Amino acid sequence: MSAGANLVSFVTIGVLVGCGVTLLLERSLSRVLLGVILIGNGVNLLIVFGGRAGEPPVVGVGDESAMSDALPQAMVLTAIVITFGFTAFLLAISYRSWYLTGDDEVPDDIEDREIVRRAARREVSAADLASEPAVADPQQVDAPAPPREEDRG
């Protein structure tokens, strides 16, 4: 069996990143934390498999053309440190949320509820409510805003 990357490796990377993205979209901070860890590990494996396999990258030990590429290894070490720091930060936020509320789930805020309400009514939610008219703003491409309550009466 060859020492290089094969299809099973890339399928594993895809599964890690796919599961990580799925967990990242959850409302629970512990699942978001696991998603970040899975995405970090998947991307690290992808970077490692992007490098050239070969001898250890130590000058003077072997032929320079047979040496492996040291840059992906250095990038993975840096990515591990960044992922560890981000994981510690998310863990602290999760613990603080659990300590204050007894739950690590992120609640809906006012904007989330407003978006759900407008979607149920099929209203336009991205209307420009600026003071200039649409003809004076060449960058305005969305529909005109519905009349506001204070403008009607």
FIKE-790974 format. One record per residue (C-alpha): residue in three letters; x, y, z. Coordinates in steps of 0.5 Angstrom, whole numbers, padded with zeros to 4 digits, always signed. Layout:
BEGIN
ALAXYZ
...
END
This chain:
BEGIN
MET+0000+0000+0000
SER+0003+0007-0002
ALA+0004+0012+0003
GLY+0001+0018+0000
ALA-0006+0020+0000
ASN-0012+0015-0002
LEU-0019+0016-0003
VAL-0021+0013+0004
SER-0017+0019+0007
PHE-0021+0024+0003
VAL-0027+0021+0004
THR-0025+0021+0012
ILE-0024+0029+0011
GLY-0030+0030+0008
VAL-0034+0026+0013
LEU-0030+0030+0018
VAL-0032+0037+0015
GLY-0039+0035+0014
CYS-0040+0033+0021
GLY-0037+0039+0023
VAL-0041+0044+0019
THR-0047+0040+0021
LEU-0046+0041+0029
LEU-0043+0048+0028
LEU-0051+0050+0025
GLU-0054+0047+0032
ARG-0056+0052+0037
SER-0052+0048+0043
LEU-0046+0051+0044
SER-0043+0044+0046
ARG-0045+0042+0039
VAL-0042+0048+0036
LEU-0035+0047+0040
LEU-0035+0039+0037
GLY-0036+0042+0030
VAL-0031+0047+0031
ILE-0026+0041+0033
LEU-0028+0037+0027
ILE-0027+0042+0022
GLY-0020+0044+0025
ASN-0018+0036+0025
GLY-0021+0035+0018
VAL-0018+0042+0015
ASN-0011+0040+0018
LEU-0011+0033+0015
LEU-0013+0036+0008
ILE-0007+0041+0009
VAL-0002+0035+0011
PHE-0004+0031+0005
GLY-0003+0037+0001
GLY+0004+0036+0002
ARG+0010+0032-0002
ALA+0011+0026+0002
GLY+0019+0024+0002
GLU+0025+0024+0007
PRO+0025+0028+0013
PRO+0026+0036+0011
VAL+0033+0036+0015
VAL+0038+0039+0010
GLY+0045+0035+0010
VAL+0041+0028+0012
GLY+0039+0026+0005
ASP+0038+0028-0002
GLU+0034+0035-0003
SER+0030+0033-0008
ALA+0027+0027-0004
MET+0025+0031+0002
SER+0018+0032+0004
ASP+0015+0039+0004
ALA+0016+0042+0011
LEU+0011+0048+0009
PRO+0004+0044+0010
GLN+0007+0041+0017
ALA+0009+0048+0019
MET+0002+0050+0017
VAL-0002+0045+0021
LEU+0002+0046+0027
THR+0000+0053+0027
ALA-0007+0051+0026
ILE-0007+0046+0031
VAL-0005+0052+0036
ILE-0010+0057+0033
THR-0016+0051+0034
PHE-0014+0050+0041
GLY-0014+0057+0043
PHE-0021+0058+0039
THR-0023+0051+0043
ALA-0021+0054+0050
PHE-0025+0061+0048
LEU-0032+0057+0046
LEU-0031+0052+0052
ALA-0031+0058+0057
ILE-0037+0061+0053
SER-0040+0055+0054
TYR-0039+0054+0061
ARG-0041+0061+0063
SER-0047+0060+0059
TRP-0049+0054+0063
TYR-0047+0057+0069
LEU-0051+0063+0068
THR-0057+0060+0065
GLY-0057+0052+0067
ASP-0057+0051+0059
ASP-0052+0052+0054
GLU-0057+0053+0048
VAL-0057+0060+0045
PRO-0064+0063+0045
ASP-0067+0066+0039
ASP-0066+0074+0040
ILE-0071+0079+0037
GLU-0069+0079+0030
ASP-0069+0072+0029
ARG-0077+0072+0032
GLU-0078+0078+0027
ILE-0075+0074+0021
VAL-0079+0068+0022
ARG-0085+0073+0023
ARG-0084+0076+0016
ALA-0083+0069+0013
ALA-0089+0067+0015
ARG-0093+0073+0012
ARG-0088+0073+0006
GLU-0086+0080+0007
VAL-0080+0083+0004
SER-0075+0083+0010
ALA-0069+0087+0006
ALA-0072+0093+0004
ASP-0068+0100+0005
LEU-0071+0104+0010
ALA-0066+0110+0008
SER-0069+0117+0008
GLU-0067+0118+0000
PRO-0071+0116-0005
ALA-0070+0110-0010
VAL-0068+0114-0016
ALA-0063+0118-0012
ASP-0059+0112-0010
PRO-0057+0108-0016
GLN-0054+0102-0011
GLN-0061+0101-0009
VAL-0064+0094-0012
ASP-0069+0092-0007
ALA-0076+0093-0007
PRO-0079+0099-0004
ALA-0081+0099+0003
PRO-0088+0098+0005
PRO-0091+0104+0009
ARG-0089+0105+0016
GLU-0094+0106+0021
GLU-0093+0113+0023
ASP-0093+0115+0015
ARG-0100+0112+0015
GLY-0104+0117+0019
END
